């Protein structure tokens, strides 16, 4: 069994069970980027560069959804709400947790 260590913000919520609603834990995006994240990060493994921590919400967000013009400059001609809806579709938002990873929290 392969083990990977991912570092997350200490206040990040625990990963929800597979298929449950996303809670912004960041596990999936910290472990490997989604197809959109692969394109933007230019890598197929490791943390997605678009993964952003929000101190206000105490959770992770997809930077492409939070600031689509920053991440999708070639599409800047589209209205920002349209870019945001496209990003949500491209990352599979609303389909539930798709990270089948087993997680373990360790205290420093």
Secondary structure, 3 states (H helix, E strand, C coil): CCCCCCCCCCCCCCCCCCCCCCCCCCHHHHHCCCHHHHHHHCCCCCCCCCEEEECCCCEEEEHHHHCHHHHCHHHCCCCHHHHHHHHHHHCCCCCCCCCCCCCCCCCC
